[in-house]
Amino acid sequence: MKYRQTLAIEWRPDALQDLLALNDEEPALADAALAAIDDLAHRRQTGKALGVRESTGDLSGMYRQRFDLPGRTPMRFRVIFEMLDDRRIVIWVIGRRARRSAYHTAQARKPSQT
């Protein structure tokens, strides 16, 4: 069996604020977000690569992981993150999927590439 190293999680300050806001709204949702991030850190989940879309702009290099309360479908929330290398990820956004809110927030927080 091949050993897989746990990924280090880095947080953008805005993403920590997202988590705190989610905790204020519903503590169980914050727990679900942390469980999704733990799954990423332990490589139980890999997320889905994002790219260029007309509706959300260029999120190339970022990924999303869905989450919600246990048993809730469809999943209403997203963790948007970036893989820095094979050992570290950065959490950019924790937010709602509705109206692509989490994706628009990620686009707004992403540094402009000039």
C-alpha positions as CSV (number, residue, x, y, z in Angstrom):
1,M,0.0,0.0,0.0
2,K,1.4,3.4,-1.0
3,Y,1.4,6.0,1.7
4,R,-0.1,9.4,0.7
5,Q,1.1,12.5,2.5
6,T,-1.6,14.6,4.1
7,L,-2.0,18.0,2.3
8,A,-1.3,21.2,4.3
9,I,-4.2,23.5,4.3
10,E,-3.6,27.3,4.0
11,W,-6.4,29.8,4.4
12,R,-7.0,33.1,2.8
13,P,-8.3,35.5,5.5
14,D,-11.6,36.0,3.6
15,A,-12.2,32.2,3.6
16,L,-11.8,32.1,7.4
17,Q,-14.4,34.9,7.5
18,D,-16.7,32.8,5.3
19,L,-16.3,29.8,7.7
20,L,-17.1,32.0,10.7
21,A,-20.2,33.5,8.9
22,L,-21.4,29.9,8.1
23,N,-20.9,29.0,11.7
24,D,-23.0,31.9,12.8
25,E,-25.7,30.9,10.3
26,E,-25.7,27.2,11.2
27,P,-22.9,25.5,13.2
28,A,-23.6,22.2,11.5
29,L,-22.8,23.7,8.1
30,A,-19.4,24.9,9.3
31,D,-18.8,21.4,10.6
32,A,-19.7,20.0,7.2
33,A,-17.3,22.5,5.5
34,L,-14.5,21.5,7.8
35,A,-15.2,17.8,7.1
36,A,-15.1,18.5,3.3
37,I,-11.7,20.3,3.8
38,D,-10.5,17.4,6.0
39,D,-11.4,15.0,3.1
40,L,-9.3,17.1,0.8
41,A,-6.4,17.2,3.2
42,H,-6.4,13.4,3.6
43,R,-7.0,12.9,-0.2
44,R,-10.3,11.1,0.3
45,Q,-11.7,13.7,-2.2
46,T,-9.9,15.6,-4.9
47,G,-12.4,18.2,-6.0
48,K,-13.4,19.1,-9.5
49,A,-11.2,21.4,-11.6
50,L,-12.7,24.7,-12.6
51,G,-11.9,26.5,-15.8
52,V,-13.1,29.4,-17.9
53,R,-16.9,29.8,-18.1
54,E,-18.9,32.6,-19.4
55,S,-21.1,32.6,-16.2
56,T,-18.2,32.8,-13.7
57,G,-15.1,33.9,-15.6
58,D,-11.6,32.4,-15.5
59,L,-11.1,30.2,-12.5
60,S,-8.4,28.1,-14.1
61,G,-6.1,26.5,-11.5
62,M,-8.9,26.4,-8.9
63,Y,-11.1,23.5,-7.8
64,R,-14.3,23.0,-6.0
65,Q,-15.6,20.6,-3.5
66,R,-19.3,20.3,-2.7
67,F,-20.7,19.9,0.8
68,D,-23.9,20.2,2.8
69,L,-25.5,18.8,5.9
70,P,-25.4,15.0,6.0
71,G,-28.2,13.5,3.8
72,R,-29.0,16.8,2.1
73,T,-29.2,16.7,-1.7
74,P,-28.4,18.4,-3.9
75,M,-25.4,19.9,-2.1
76,R,-25.9,23.6,-1.7
77,F,-22.4,24.8,-0.7
78,R,-18.9,24.9,-2.2
79,V,-15.3,25.1,-1.0
80,I,-13.2,26.8,-3.7
81,F,-9.5,26.0,-3.4
82,E,-6.2,26.1,-5.3
83,M,-3.6,23.4,-5.4
84,L,-0.3,25.2,-4.8
85,D,1.8,22.0,-5.3
86,D,1.4,18.3,-4.4
87,R,1.6,19.1,-0.7
88,R,-0.5,22.3,-0.1
89,I,-3.9,23.7,-0.9
90,V,-5.2,27.2,-0.3
91,I,-8.9,27.7,0.7
92,W,-10.2,30.7,-1.2
93,V,-14.0,30.6,-0.6
94,I,-16.6,28.8,1.4
95,G,-20.0,29.7,0.2
96,R,-23.3,28.9,-1.4
97,R,-23.7,27.5,-4.9
98,A,-27.0,29.4,-5.5
99,R,-26.7,31.9,-8.3
100,R,-23.0,30.8,-8.6
101,S,-22.3,33.0,-5.6
102,A,-19.2,31.0,-4.4
103,Y,-17.7,31.1,-7.9
104,H,-18.3,34.9,-8.3
105,T,-16.7,35.5,-4.9
106,A,-13.7,33.4,-6.0
107,Q,-13.4,35.5,-9.2
108,A,-13.6,38.7,-7.2
109,R,-10.9,37.5,-4.7
110,K,-8.6,36.2,-7.4
111,P,-5.7,38.5,-8.1
112,S,-5.9,40.2,-11.5
113,Q,-3.4,38.8,-14.0
114,T,-1.9,41.7,-15.9
